[in-house]
């Protein structure tokens, strides 16, 4: 890895830079699948800065050449451990579309170039390290390791894979948001404790051959059962889901061949506001390393460089989202002072044009836990805060977020503050005070407001954990009313999803009818993508909802999935044949014609058309 230009402020990326700091051997070497961006929107930047703040030295090896094992030997053997992450995305999601096609761009690589990281990056990097450093501890973290910490369904292999701890040969997983656990791991290693004895830290996963040493724990179905029996797989995911809370969650473990055990300790406790402020106050350069300048920098930074992360966690509970298993359901928020100080820093950047691109997090307007009980007892394991109806104990309050936005847009030099993080329209509708919606429309939307109803069929929405369509319709009416009062011409852009578990052709047709009735013409449609660590992925593989073990219809045939997607964009001429076939198959010939309610006009299906094909692994299971 070559380092060029002014590298002041960055952590070392070469041995020469490390030695210039008077360090002959770093405490940690961080190997990452992303390019080196020292910005708090990048997990590698946060973890490395947290360790540096605690007095540990860290050398960064970003996007090593995985064809050359010596590319991870830039700093030699670290004093304490190697840290390994695939980056901000799972490497397989980063590389492949839901249809199994190679993506053409990697926003986390210099110039957006593909090919700078391997498939299954965590496993590949760890195997490279093990060839040269057999006895040095390896700690893995980040989204790829976090959501593959136990046995899991892998969409790309179309099978159940083992815990990534075993396939990588690593010693520990730091899962979730790892600031607490990584410091505890560092302190344990620094005290002289062997990595095999670090079995007690929340937010970690370890392996052992001694079942009798595992205490106060729930044994999950064995790996072999999860692999061979889909009901056992659903039971395992259900147990994990009900124990994903740091206050009420139990220790979990699963056996492999009855001889080896992978143990997941309970999640780390959420950071307090002061602790979160401290993390974001660390001395990030907020830039991509200058060694990438000649290649045009790192595109992923452009979207977040002038954005503010105001919160973590989400009690929305969408089934297809991995937040429950990664960040958790308890919302943590930064103070106004911390966010305003960061925004003032933007004003010193010559590239800042006065526009703050976003203020939010997983859900923009969540600024406190759903209820006070969560602060001491955690989120309820058997119920949702917003679904199917808002919980009676839910504290709905936009006032803190509204005050924050007012302070930010009042800063001299700030022209506009946008809200582009997703927000829950059902939470907004549960607020009887409409001040937030009015100010959102007046000051923080630029013509279009993106929302995620995902579907309109209550059968599908129930599986998604999303509110019924009546709530969405009520929100649309309220949005239109407020904009009329303001004299503004703004509209909602909905995100829609096809082929989510539970969606039949009839459900897809119902969505198309809704679009016709309301005049929606969606240009952005996401075919459901089964990624590790979600309830929906479990439903996709097993046909079972792990929350109640009920059966779920799954559109597994690639051609049916293509028809469901085509129905969402039924106005596109290229989708005509698929839409007509779907309507005829579903017995909805009444929607073919020239009537006001018809989706398409009558004409013959073109002969000789190719049946749609999806990914080769997406076959009947």
Buried (B, 14 or more C-beta within 10 A) or exposed (E): BEBEEEBEEBBBBBBEBBEEEEBEBBBBBBBBBBBBBBBBBBBBBBBBBBBBBEEBBBBBBBBBEBEEBEBBBBBBBBBBBBBBBBBBBBBBBBBBBBBBEEEEEBBBBBBBEEEBBBBBBBBBBBBBBBEEBEEBBBBBBBBBBBBBBBBBBBBBEBEBBBBBBBBBBBBBBBBBBBBBBBBBBBBBBBEEEEBEEBBEBBBBBBBBEEBEEBEEBBEBBBBBBBBEBBBBBBBBBBBBBBBBBBBBBBBBBBBBEEEBBBBBBBBBBBBEBEEBBBBBBBEBBBBBBBBBEEBEBBBBBEEBBBBBBBBBBBBBBBBBBBBBBBBBBBBBBBBBEBBBEBBEEBEEEEEBEEEBBBBBBBBBBBBBBBBEEBEEEBBBBEEBBBBBEBBEEBEBBBEBBBEBBEBBBEBEEBEEBBBBBBBBBBBBBBBEEBEBBBBBBBBBBEEEBBBBBBBBBBBBBBBBBBBBBEBBBBBBEBBEEBBEEEEEEBEBBBBBBBBBBBBBBEBBBBBBBBBBEEEBEBEEBBBBBBBBBBBBBBBBBBBBBBBEEEEBBBBBBBBBBBBBBBBBBBBEEEBBBBBBBBBEEBEBEEBBEEEEEBBBEEEEEEEEEEEBEBBEEBEEB
